[in-house]
Amino acid sequence: MLDVSEYFGASSGGVRTYLLQKRRFVADHPGLRQVLVTPGAHDAVHDEPGSRWYQLRGPAIPFQPSYRFLLATRSVRRIIDRERPDLIEVGSSYFAPWVGHHARRHVEVPVVWFYHANLPRLALPGRARERTIGRAVVRGVERYVRHIGRVVDATLAASDFSARELARCGVDRVHRVTLGVDTARFHPVRRAAREAVRKALGVADGPLVGFVGRFAEEKHVADLVAAWPAIERATGGTLVLAGHGPAEPHLRAAAAGRRIRFLPFERDRDALANLLAALDLYLSPAPYETFGLAVCEALACGTPVLSVDHGAAAELVRHSAGGALAPVADPAALARAAIAVLDAPRGPLSDRARAYVEREHAWPAALGRLFATYRQVMAA
């Protein structure tokens, strides 16, 4: 199979993790082979057992330095023609129609589109969606999503929420799959490093609460900062925001004078696992997540999660019973729910969270189901 995606960078999150885990899965199964095509700072080819990785030079995307444009369409076409995969998975909405047309006309292999980003919801932020021009833009994006669904042979959705959103746009041939977690790395045993993590952060007392991800408007991180004064007064806790993004200057200004620590994006996955396991509560304020990898990783560490009651992260919390839900864009309600979870016994929440991830989201099982879906598409 061949994977092509623009959502891949040195400090990008869920899609990069997913594609690299797929490489490891392929390496452990001799009957499989993966070709990976992503943008990079320069052209390069890396060969490993069972896989080949093409990096094609592309410019950085403005205001999103973690990502690069994948503009080398001729190179992608040559790679497809040369590698002759049995199936192509496109993880980028910009490339999906072009790859779908080329595959149908020239190499005659099925193409699937993994719906990693909720395009209509991200087209315009906040209240701009409700204005006349905003509604027109959203309708145009929905038509584009519907067009992609018709060009490709199948669309993959990593949550029931994503599947419903695709259906709302008129996309059929949707296959519900799931993503996973490295359950050996993200494990409650890492809570043994809790005091070392707290010391490194300069946290002496009170609970430690955190968020990991992009600081962007669609992530609603500002709601966490707005809710934090009430949580801080009630618990004496410290909030850790780990990541980067265009909203960071505004968030830092709003956090002034509060017990809020900003950390850069954490490339070291073991250090990230230690941080998530050290938290007393993980907060997920984004209502339009298509899966919620950081939420799943926190649950795997036995860390309770408070999510807003919309989107894929909410599904993970409901199915695991490892946390609680609060209304979207309501900092006061978010604060009340966080205080309630921090006051509750941690043990039952932690045990249920870990058991759920082990049962449903360990990478080997998740990827095994994904490849079974590929075989269904190829057979059809």
Contacts in CASP RR format, 6 or more apart in sequence:
PFRMAT RR
TARGET T0000
AUTHOR 0000-0000-0000
METHOD contacts of the structure
MODEL  1
MLDVSEYFGASSGGVRTYLLQKRRFVADHPGLRQVLVTPGAHDAVHDEPG
SRWYQLRGPAIPFQPSYRFLLATRSVRRIIDRERPDLIEVGSSYFAPWVG
HHARRHVEVPVVWFYHANLPRLALPGRARERTIGRAVVRGVERYVRHIGR
VVDATLAASDFSARELARCGVDRVHRVTLGVDTARFHPVRRAAREAVRKA
LGVADGPLVGFVGRFAEEKHVADLVAAWPAIERATGGTLVLAGHGPAEPH
LRAAAAGRRIRFLPFERDRDALANLLAALDLYLSPAPYETFGLAVCEALA
CGTPVLSVDHGAAAELVRHSAGGALAPVADPAALARAAIAVLDAPRGPLS
DRARAYVEREHAWPAALGRLFATYRQVMAA
1 32 0 8 1.000
1 33 0 8 1.000
1 34 0 8 1.000
1 35 0 8 1.000
1 85 0 8 1.000
1 86 0 8 1.000
1 87 0 8 1.000
1 88 0 8 1.000
1 89 0 8 1.000
1 374 0 8 1.000
2 34 0 8 1.000
2 35 0 8 1.000
2 36 0 8 1.000
2 37 0 8 1.000
2 79 0 8 1.000
2 80 0 8 1.000
2 83 0 8 1.000
2 85 0 8 1.000
2 87 0 8 1.000
2 88 0 8 1.000
2 89 0 8 1.000
3 19 0 8 1.000
3 22 0 8 1.000
3 34 0 8 1.000
3 35 0 8 1.000
3 36 0 8 1.000
3 37 0 8 1.000
3 88 0 8 1.000
3 89 0 8 1.000
3 91 0 8 1.000
4 36 0 8 1.000
4 37 0 8 1.000
4 38 0 8 1.000
4 70 0 8 1.000
4 76 0 8 1.000
4 88 0 8 1.000
4 89 0 8 1.000
4 90 0 8 1.000
4 91 0 8 1.000
4 92 0 8 1.000
4 95 0 8 1.000
4 99 0 8 1.000
5 15 0 8 1.000
5 19 0 8 1.000
5 37 0 8 1.000
5 38 0 8 1.000
5 70 0 8 1.000
5 90 0 8 1.000
5 91 0 8 1.000
5 92 0 8 1.000
5 95 0 8 1.000
5 116 0 8 1.000
6 38 0 8 1.000
6 39 0 8 1.000
6 67 0 8 1.000
6 68 0 8 1.000
6 69 0 8 1.000
6 70 0 8 1.000
6 91 0 8 1.000
6 92 0 8 1.000
6 94 0 8 1.000
6 95 0 8 1.000
7 15 0 8 1.000
7 16 0 8 1.000
7 67 0 8 1.000
7 91 0 8 1.000
7 92 0 8 1.000
7 116 0 8 1.000
7 117 0 8 1.000
8 15 0 8 1.000
8 16 0 8 1.000
8 19 0 8 1.000
8 38 0 8 1.000
8 39 0 8 1.000
8 67 0 8 1.000
9 16 0 8 1.000
9 38 0 8 1.000
9 39 0 8 1.000
9 40 0 8 1.000
9 66 0 8 1.000
9 67 0 8 1.000
9 68 0 8 1.000
10 66 0 8 1.000
10 267 0 8 1.000
11 66 0 8 1.000
11 244 0 8 1.000
11 265 0 8 1.000
11 267 0 8 1.000
12 66 0 8 1.000
12 67 0 8 1.000
13 213 0 8 1.000
13 293 0 8 1.000
14 179 0 8 1.000
14 291 0 8 1.000
14 293 0 8 1.000
15 91 0 8 1.000
15 116 0 8 1.000
17 293 0 8 1.000
18 179 0 8 1.000
18 180 0 8 1.000
18 293 0 8 1.000
19 36 0 8 1.000
19 38 0 8 1.000
21 180 0 8 1.000
21 182 0 8 1.000
21 363 0 8 1.000
21 367 0 8 1.000
22 34 0 8 1.000
22 367 0 8 1.000
22 370 0 8 1.000
23 34 0 8 1.000
23 36 0 8 1.000
23 48 0 8 1.000
23 51 0 8 1.000
23 53 0 8 1.000
24 363 0 8 1.000
25 32 0 8 1.000
25 363 0 8 1.000
25 364 0 8 1.000
25 367 0 8 1.000
25 368 0 8 1.000
26 32 0 8 1.000
26 33 0 8 1.000
26 34 0 8 1.000
26 50 0 8 1.000
26 51 0 8 1.000
27 48 0 8 1.000
27 49 0 8 1.000
27 50 0 8 1.000
27 51 0 8 1.000
30 50 0 8 1.000
32 50 0 8 1.000
32 371 0 8 1.000
33 50 0 8 1.000
33 51 0 8 1.000
34 50 0 8 1.000
34 51 0 8 1.000
34 52 0 8 1.000
35 51 0 8 1.000
35 52 0 8 1.000
35 53 0 8 1.000
35 54 0 8 1.000
35 79 0 8 1.000
35 83 0 8 1.000
35 85 0 8 1.000
36 51 0 8 1.000
36 52 0 8 1.000
36 53 0 8 1.000
36 54 0 8 1.000
37 53 0 8 1.000
37 54 0 8 1.000
37 56 0 8 1.000
37 70 0 8 1.000
37 76 0 8 1.000
37 79 0 8 1.000
38 53 0 8 1.000
38 54 0 8 1.000
38 55 0 8 1.000
38 56 0 8 1.000
38 70 0 8 1.000
39 55 0 8 1.000
39 56 0 8 1.000
39 57 0 8 1.000
39 58 0 8 1.000
39 67 0 8 1.000
39 68 0 8 1.000
39 69 0 8 1.000
39 70 0 8 1.000
40 55 0 8 1.000
40 56 0 8 1.000
40 57 0 8 1.000
40 58 0 8 1.000
40 68 0 8 1.000
41 57 0 8 1.000
41 58 0 8 1.000
41 68 0 8 1.000
42 55 0 8 1.000
42 57 0 8 1.000
43 55 0 8 1.000
43 56 0 8 1.000
43 57 0 8 1.000
44 54 0 8 1.000
44 55 0 8 1.000
45 52 0 8 1.000
45 53 0 8 1.000
45 54 0 8 1.000
45 55 0 8 1.000
46 52 0 8 1.000
46 53 0 8 1.000
46 55 0 8 1.000
47 53 0 8 1.000
52 83 0 8 1.000
54 75 0 8 1.000
54 79 0 8 1.000
56 70 0 8 1.000
56 72 0 8 1.000
56 75 0 8 1.000
56 76 0 8 1.000
57 72 0 8 1.000
58 68 0 8 1.000
58 69 0 8 1.000
58 70 0 8 1.000
58 71 0 8 1.000
58 72 0 8 1.000
59 68 0 8 1.000
59 69 0 8 1.000
59 71 0 8 1.000
60 67 0 8 1.000
60 68 0 8 1.000
60 69 0 8 1.000
61 67 0 8 1.000
61 68 0 8 1.000
61 69 0 8 1.000
63 246 0 8 1.000
64 245 0 8 1.000
64 246 0 8 1.000
66 244 0 8 1.000
66 265 0 8 1.000
70 76 0 8 1.000
70 92 0 8 1.000
70 94 0 8 1.000
70 95 0 8 1.000
73 98 0 8 1.000
76 95 0 8 1.000
76 99 0 8 1.000
77 102 0 8 1.000
77 106 0 8 1.000
80 88 0 8 1.000
80 99 0 8 1.000
80 102 0 8 1.000
80 103 0 8 1.000
80 106 0 8 1.000
80 107 0 8 1.000
81 106 0 8 1.000
81 107 0 8 1.000
84 107 0 8 1.000
84 109 0 8 1.000
85 107 0 8 1.000
85 109 0 8 1.000
86 109 0 8 1.000
86 378 0 8 1.000
87 109 0 8 1.000
87 110 0 8 1.000
87 111 0 8 1.000
87 112 0 8 1.000
87 374 0 8 1.000
87 377 0 8 1.000
87 378 0 8 1.000
88 99 0 8 1.000
88 100 0 8 1.000
88 103 0 8 1.000
88 109 0 8 1.000
88 110 0 8 1.000
88 111 0 8 1.000
88 112 0 8 1.000
89 111 0 8 1.000
89 112 0 8 1.000
89 113 0 8 1.000
89 114 0 8 1.000
89 156 0 8 1.000
90 96 0 8 1.000
90 99 0 8 1.000
90 100 0 8 1.000
90 111 0 8 1.000
90 112 0 8 1.000
90 113 0 8 1.000
90 114 0 8 1.000
90 152 0 8 1.000
91 113 0 8 1.000
91 114 0 8 1.000
91 116 0 8 1.000
93 113 0 8 1.000
93 117 0 8 1.000
93 119 0 8 1.000
93 144 0 8 1.000
93 145 0 8 1.000
93 148 0 8 1.000
96 111 0 8 1.000
96 113 0 8 1.000
96 148 0 8 1.000
96 151 0 8 1.000
96 152 0 8 1.000
97 147 0 8 1.000
97 148 0 8 1.000
97 151 0 8 1.000
99 111 0 8 1.000
100 111 0 8 1.000
100 151 0 8 1.000
100 152 0 8 1.000
101 151 0 8 1.000
103 109 0 8 1.000
103 110 0 8 1.000
103 111 0 8 1.000
104 111 0 8 1.000
110 153 0 8 1.000
110 154 0 8 1.000
110 377 0 8 1.000
110 378 0 8 1.000
110 380 0 8 1.000
111 151 0 8 1.000
111 152 0 8 1.000
111 153 0 8 1.000
112 152 0 8 1.000
112 153 0 8 1.000
112 154 0 8 1.000
112 155 0 8 1.000
112 156 0 8 1.000
112 175 0 8 1.000
112 374 0 8 1.000
112 377 0 8 1.000
113 148 0 8 1.000
113 149 0 8 1.000
113 152 0 8 1.000
113 154 0 8 1.000
113 155 0 8 1.000
113 156 0 8 1.000
114 155 0 8 1.000
114 156 0 8 1.000
114 158 0 8 1.000
115 155 0 8 1.000
115 156 0 8 1.000
115 157 0 8 1.000
115 158 0 8 1.000
115 162 0 8 1.000
115 166 0 8 1.000
115 290 0 8 1.000
116 158 0 8 1.000
116 290 0 8 1.000
117 290 0 8 1.000
118 162 0 8 1.000
118 165 0 8 1.000
118 288 0 8 1.000
118 289 0 8 1.000
118 290 0 8 1.000
119 141 0 8 1.000
119 144 0 8 1.000
119 145 0 8 1.000
120 138 0 8 1.000
120 141 0 8 1.000
120 142 0 8 1.000
120 145 0 8 1.000
120 165 0 8 1.000
120 169 0 8 1.000
121 165 0 8 1.000
121 218 0 8 1.000
121 288 0 8 1.000
122 218 0 8 1.000
122 288 0 8 1.000
123 129 0 8 1.000
123 134 0 8 1.000
123 137 0 8 1.000
123 138 0 8 1.000
123 141 0 8 1.000
124 134 0 8 1.000
124 137 0 8 1.000
124 138 0 8 1.000
125 217 0 8 1.000
125 218 0 8 1.000
126 217 0 8 1.000
128 134 0 8 1.000
129 135 0 8 1.000
129 138 0 8 1.000
142 168 0 8 1.000
142 169 0 8 1.000
142 170 0 8 1.000
145 166 0 8 1.000
145 169 0 8 1.000
145 170 0 8 1.000
145 171 0 8 1.000
146 169 0 8 1.000
146 170 0 8 1.000
146 171 0 8 1.000
148 155 0 8 1.000
148 171 0 8 1.000
149 155 0 8 1.000
149 171 0 8 1.000
149 172 0 8 1.000
149 173 0 8 1.000
153 173 0 8 1.000
153 377 0 8 1.000
153 380 0 8 1.000
154 173 0 8 1.000
154 174 0 8 1.000
154 175 0 8 1.000
154 373 0 8 1.000
154 377 0 8 1.000
154 380 0 8 1.000
155 166 0 8 1.000
155 171 0 8 1.000
155 173 0 8 1.000
155 174 0 8 1.000
155 175 0 8 1.000
156 174 0 8 1.000
156 175 0 8 1.000
156 177 0 8 1.000
156 370 0 8 1.000
156 373 0 8 1.000
157 163 0 8 1.000
157 166 0 8 1.000
157 174 0 8 1.000
157 175 0 8 1.000
157 176 0 8 1.000
157 177 0 8 1.000
157 290 0 8 1.000
158 177 0 8 1.000
158 178 0 8 1.000
158 179 0 8 1.000
158 290 0 8 1.000
158 291 0 8 1.000
158 312 0 8 1.000
159 176 0 8 1.000
159 178 0 8 1.000
159 289 0 8 1.000
159 290 0 8 1.000
159 291 0 8 1.000
159 311 0 8 1.000
159 312 0 8 1.000
159 315 0 8 1.000
160 176 0 8 1.000
160 312 0 8 1.000
160 315 0 8 1.000
161 289 0 8 1.000
161 290 0 8 1.000
161 310 0 8 1.000
161 311 0 8 1.000
161 312 0 8 1.000
161 314 0 8 1.000
161 315 0 8 1.000
162 290 0 8 1.000
162 291 0 8 1.000
162 312 0 8 1.000
163 174 0 8 1.000
163 176 0 8 1.000
166 174 0 8 1.000
167 174 0 8 1.000
175 373 0 8 1.000
175 376 0 8 1.000
175 377 0 8 1.000
177 366 0 8 1.000
177 369 0 8 1.000
177 370 0 8 1.000
177 373 0 8 1.000
178 291 0 8 1.000
178 360 0 8 1.000
178 361 0 8 1.000
178 366 0 8 1.000
178 369 0 8 1.000
178 370 0 8 1.000
179 291 0 8 1.000
179 293 0 8 1.000
179 296 0 8 1.000
179 361 0 8 1.000
179 366 0 8 1.000
180 293 0 8 1.000
180 296 0 8 1.000
180 361 0 8 1.000
180 362 0 8 1.000
180 363 0 8 1.000
180 366 0 8 1.000
180 367 0 8 1.000
181 293 0 8 1.000
181 296 0 8 1.000
181 297 0 8 1.000
181 300 0 8 1.000
181 357 0 8 1.000
181 361 0 8 1.000
181 362 0 8 1.000
181 363 0 8 1.000
182 269 0 8 1.000
182 300 0 8 1.000
182 363 0 8 1.000
183 300 0 8 1.000
183 357 0 8 1.000
183 358 0 8 1.000
183 361 0 8 1.000
183 362 0 8 1.000
183 363 0 8 1.000
185 269 0 8 1.000
185 270 0 8 1.000
185 273 0 8 1.000
186 273 0 8 1.000
186 276 0 8 1.000
186 277 0 8 1.000
186 297 0 8 1.000
186 298 0 8 1.000
186 300 0 8 1.000
186 301 0 8 1.000
186 357 0 8 1.000
187 273 0 8 1.000
187 277 0 8 1.000
187 300 0 8 1.000
187 301 0 8 1.000
187 354 0 8 1.000
188 277 0 8 1.000
188 301 0 8 1.000
188 302 0 8 1.000
188 350 0 8 1.000
188 354 0 8 1.000
189 277 0 8 1.000
190 273 0 8 1.000
190 274 0 8 1.000
190 276 0 8 1.000
190 277 0 8 1.000
190 278 0 8 1.000
190 301 0 8 1.000
191 277 0 8 1.000
191 278 0 8 1.000
191 301 0 8 1.000
191 302 0 8 1.000
193 274 0 8 1.000
193 277 0 8 1.000
193 278 0 8 1.000
194 277 0 8 1.000
194 278 0 8 1.000
196 274 0 8 1.000
197 208 0 8 1.000
197 274 0 8 1.000
197 275 0 8 1.000
197 278 0 8 1.000
198 204 0 8 1.000
198 208 0 8 1.000
198 278 0 8 1.000
201 208 0 8 1.000
201 238 0 8 1.000
201 240 0 8 1.000
201 261 0 8 1.000
202 261 0 8 1.000
203 237 0 8 1.000
203 238 0 8 1.000
203 261 0 8 1.000
205 236 0 8 1.000
205 237 0 8 1.000
206 235 0 8 1.000
206 236 0 8 1.000
206 237 0 8 1.000
206 238 0 8 1.000
207 235 0 8 1.000
207 236 0 8 1.000
207 237 0 8 1.000
207 238 0 8 1.000
207 280 0 8 1.000
207 281 0 8 1.000
207 342 0 8 1.000
208 237 0 8 1.000
208 238 0 8 1.000
208 240 0 8 1.000
208 278 0 8 1.000
208 279 0 8 1.000
208 280 0 8 1.000
209 231 0 8 1.000
209 237 0 8 1.000
209 238 0 8 1.000
209 239 0 8 1.000
209 240 0 8 1.000
209 279 0 8 1.000
209 280 0 8 1.000
209 281 0 8 1.000
209 282 0 8 1.000
209 283 0 8 1.000
209 338 0 8 1.000
209 342 0 8 1.000
210 239 0 8 1.000
210 240 0 8 1.000
210 241 0 8 1.000
210 242 0 8 1.000
210 279 0 8 1.000
210 281 0 8 1.000
210 282 0 8 1.000
210 283 0 8 1.000
211 221 0 8 1.000
211 224 0 8 1.000
211 239 0 8 1.000
211 240 0 8 1.000
211 241 0 8 1.000
211 242 0 8 1.000
211 282 0 8 1.000
211 283 0 8 1.000
211 284 0 8 1.000
211 285 0 8 1.000
212 242 0 8 1.000
212 243 0 8 1.000
212 266 0 8 1.000
212 272 0 8 1.000
212 275 0 8 1.000
212 276 0 8 1.000
212 282 0 8 1.000
212 294 0 8 1.000
213 219 0 8 1.000
213 242 0 8 1.000
213 243 0 8 1.000
213 265 0 8 1.000
213 294 0 8 1.000
214 243 0 8 1.000
214 244 0 8 1.000
214 245 0 8 1.000
215 221 0 8 1.000
215 241 0 8 1.000
215 243 0 8 1.000
215 244 0 8 1.000
215 245 0 8 1.000
215 246 0 8 1.000
215 247 0 8 1.000
215 248 0 8 1.000
215 251 0 8 1.000
216 245 0 8 1.000
216 246 0 8 1.000
216 247 0 8 1.000
217 246 0 8 1.000
217 247 0 8 1.000
218 286 0 8 1.000
218 288 0 8 1.000
219 247 0 8 1.000
219 285 0 8 1.000
219 286 0 8 1.000
220 285 0 8 1.000
220 286 0 8 1.000
220 287 0 8 1.000
220 308 0 8 1.000
220 328 0 8 1.000
220 329 0 8 1.000
221 241 0 8 1.000
221 247 0 8 1.000
221 251 0 8 1.000
221 285 0 8 1.000
222 247 0 8 1.000
222 250 0 8 1.000
222 251 0 8 1.000
222 254 0 8 1.000
223 285 0 8 1.000
223 329 0 8 1.000
223 330 0 8 1.000
223 331 0 8 1.000
223 334 0 8 1.000
224 239 0 8 1.000
224 241 0 8 1.000
224 283 0 8 1.000
224 285 0 8 1.000
224 331 0 8 1.000
224 334 0 8 1.000
225 239 0 8 1.000
225 251 0 8 1.000
225 254 0 8 1.000
225 255 0 8 1.000
225 258 0 8 1.000
225 260 0 8 1.000
226 254 0 8 1.000
226 331 0 8 1.000
227 331 0 8 1.000
227 332 0 8 1.000
227 334 0 8 1.000
227 335 0 8 1.000
227 338 0 8 1.000
228 239 0 8 1.000
228 255 0 8 1.000
228 258 0 8 1.000
228 260 0 8 1.000
228 335 0 8 1.000
229 258 0 8 1.000
230 332 0 8 1.000
230 335 0 8 1.000
230 336 0 8 1.000
230 339 0 8 1.000
231 237 0 8 1.000
231 239 0 8 1.000
231 335 0 8 1.000
231 338 0 8 1.000
231 339 0 8 1.000
231 342 0 8 1.000
232 238 0 8 1.000
232 239 0 8 1.000
232 258 0 8 1.000
232 259 0 8 1.000
234 335 0 8 1.000
234 339 0 8 1.000
235 339 0 8 1.000
235 342 0 8 1.000
236 259 0 8 1.000
237 259 0 8 1.000
238 259 0 8 1.000
238 260 0 8 1.000
238 261 0 8 1.000
239 258 0 8 1.000
239 259 0 8 1.000
239 260 0 8 1.000
239 261 0 8 1.000
239 283 0 8 1.000
240 260 0 8 1.000
240 261 0 8 1.000
240 263 0 8 1.000
240 275 0 8 1.000
240 279 0 8 1.000
241 251 0 8 1.000
241 255 0 8 1.000
241 260 0 8 1.000
241 261 0 8 1.000
241 262 0 8 1.000
241 263 0 8 1.000
242 262 0 8 1.000
242 263 0 8 1.000
242 264 0 8 1.000
242 265 0 8 1.000
242 266 0 8 1.000
242 272 0 8 1.000
242 275 0 8 1.000
243 262 0 8 1.000
243 263 0 8 1.000
243 264 0 8 1.000
243 265 0 8 1.000
243 266 0 8 1.000
244 264 0 8 1.000
244 265 0 8 1.000
248 262 0 8 1.000
251 262 0 8 1.000
252 262 0 8 1.000
255 262 0 8 1.000
263 275 0 8 1.000
266 272 0 8 1.000
266 275 0 8 1.000
272 297 0 8 1.000
273 297 0 8 1.000
273 301 0 8 1.000
276 282 0 8 1.000
276 294 0 8 1.000
276 297 0 8 1.000
276 298 0 8 1.000
276 301 0 8 1.000
276 303 0 8 1.000
277 301 0 8 1.000
277 302 0 8 1.000
277 303 0 8 1.000
279 298 0 8 1.000
279 301 0 8 1.000
279 303 0 8 1.000
280 303 0 8 1.000
280 304 0 8 1.000
280 342 0 8 1.000
280 346 0 8 1.000
281 303 0 8 1.000
281 304 0 8 1.000
281 305 0 8 1.000
281 306 0 8 1.000
281 338 0 8 1.000
281 341 0 8 1.000
281 342 0 8 1.000
282 294 0 8 1.000
282 295 0 8 1.000
282 298 0 8 1.000
282 303 0 8 1.000
282 304 0 8 1.000
282 305 0 8 1.000
282 306 0 8 1.000
283 305 0 8 1.000
283 306 0 8 1.000
283 307 0 8 1.000
283 334 0 8 1.000
283 338 0 8 1.000
284 292 0 8 1.000
284 294 0 8 1.000
284 295 0 8 1.000
284 305 0 8 1.000
284 306 0 8 1.000
284 307 0 8 1.000
284 308 0 8 1.000
284 313 0 8 1.000
284 317 0 8 1.000
285 307 0 8 1.000
285 308 0 8 1.000
285 334 0 8 1.000
286 308 0 8 1.000
286 313 0 8 1.000
287 308 0 8 1.000
287 310 0 8 1.000
287 311 0 8 1.000
287 328 0 8 1.000
287 329 0 8 1.000
288 310 0 8 1.000
288 311 0 8 1.000
289 295 0 8 1.000
289 311 0 8 1.000
289 312 0 8 1.000
289 313 0 8 1.000
290 312 0 8 1.000
291 312 0 8 1.000
292 312 0 8 1.000
292 313 0 8 1.000
292 316 0 8 1.000
295 305 0 8 1.000
295 307 0 8 1.000
295 313 0 8 1.000
295 316 0 8 1.000
295 317 0 8 1.000
296 316 0 8 1.000
296 357 0 8 1.000
296 361 0 8 1.000
298 305 0 8 1.000
298 353 0 8 1.000
299 305 0 8 1.000
299 316 0 8 1.000
299 320 0 8 1.000
299 322 0 8 1.000
299 353 0 8 1.000
299 354 0 8 1.000
299 356 0 8 1.000
299 357 0 8 1.000
300 353 0 8 1.000
300 354 0 8 1.000
300 357 0 8 1.000
300 358 0 8 1.000
300 361 0 8 1.000
301 354 0 8 1.000
302 349 0 8 1.000
302 350 0 8 1.000
302 351 0 8 1.000
302 353 0 8 1.000
302 354 0 8 1.000
303 350 0 8 1.000
303 353 0 8 1.000
304 322 0 8 1.000
304 323 0 8 1.000
304 324 0 8 1.000
304 341 0 8 1.000
304 346 0 8 1.000
304 349 0 8 1.000
304 350 0 8 1.000
304 353 0 8 1.000
305 313 0 8 1.000
305 316 0 8 1.000
305 317 0 8 1.000
305 320 0 8 1.000
305 322 0 8 1.000
305 323 0 8 1.000
305 353 0 8 1.000
306 317 0 8 1.000
306 323 0 8 1.000
306 324 0 8 1.000
306 325 0 8 1.000
306 326 0 8 1.000
306 334 0 8 1.000
306 337 0 8 1.000
306 338 0 8 1.000
306 341 0 8 1.000
307 313 0 8 1.000
307 314 0 8 1.000
307 316 0 8 1.000
307 317 0 8 1.000
307 323 0 8 1.000
307 324 0 8 1.000
307 325 0 8 1.000
307 326 0 8 1.000
308 314 0 8 1.000
308 325 0 8 1.000
308 326 0 8 1.000
308 327 0 8 1.000
308 328 0 8 1.000
308 329 0 8 1.000
308 334 0 8 1.000
309 325 0 8 1.000
309 326 0 8 1.000
309 327 0 8 1.000
309 328 0 8 1.000
310 328 0 8 1.000
314 325 0 8 1.000
317 323 0 8 1.000
317 324 0 8 1.000
317 325 0 8 1.000
318 325 0 8 1.000
319 356 0 8 1.000
319 360 0 8 1.000
320 352 0 8 1.000
320 353 0 8 1.000
320 356 0 8 1.000
320 357 0 8 1.000
321 349 0 8 1.000
321 352 0 8 1.000
321 356 0 8 1.000
322 349 0 8 1.000
322 350 0 8 1.000
322 352 0 8 1.000
322 353 0 8 1.000
322 356 0 8 1.000
323 341 0 8 1.000
323 349 0 8 1.000
323 353 0 8 1.000
324 337 0 8 1.000
324 340 0 8 1.000
324 341 0 8 1.000
325 337 0 8 1.000
326 333 0 8 1.000
326 334 0 8 1.000
326 336 0 8 1.000
326 337 0 8 1.000
326 338 0 8 1.000
327 333 0 8 1.000
327 334 0 8 1.000
341 349 0 8 1.000
END
